[in-house]
Amino acid sequence: MDLTPFLIDRLITRSKAGDEQAARELAGRAARYLAGEIAGPMPEPLRDFLANAFDAIASGTSADKALHIAKPKGRPRADGLEIAIEVHDSNRPKHKGPGGAYYEIGRQYNKSAGAVEAIYSQHREGLEENDRLNREHDL
């Protein structure tokens, strides 16, 4: 049984969901088919994927987006602790208005100032305890 169509369908699904490695694997397989390194006709799902991507490129979409190999813009997704550490270490005043740590860090992570404040409040005691232990250790 030839698993190639199943594998290509899985790679296309993962690629469209944002898996850059799957998109690169598809591009590599397509290149090998086009170069004649893989015998036989290119599987229809891969041919359709390329045709759709090329059509999107011709319509003005960037090649990296059309082929699903664009890296997300902006900061990577952060967990709560990472956000809390950034707030804790910030020299900005801890308030929700423009210029405040909650507001500015929220903008960086695409979160509301209130959400950042809630995240920080969940981790604040642990971060303060960590600071205290570090100060004691430095003495």
Sequence and secondary structure as in RCSB ss.txt:
>XXXX:A:sequence
MDLTPFLIDRLITRSKAGDEQAARELAGRAARYLAGEIAGPMPEPLRDFLANAFDAIASGTSADKALHIAKPKGR
PRADGLEIAIEVHDSNRPKHKGPGGAYYEIGRQYNKSAGAVEAIYSQHREGLEENDRLNREHDL
>XXXX:A:secstr
   HHHHHHHHHHHHHTT HHHHHHHHHHHHHHHTT S S   HHHHHHHHHHHHHHHTT  HHHHTT     SS
    HHHHHHHHHH  S S SSTTSHHHHHHHHTT  HHHHHHHHHHHHHHHHHHHHHHHHHH 
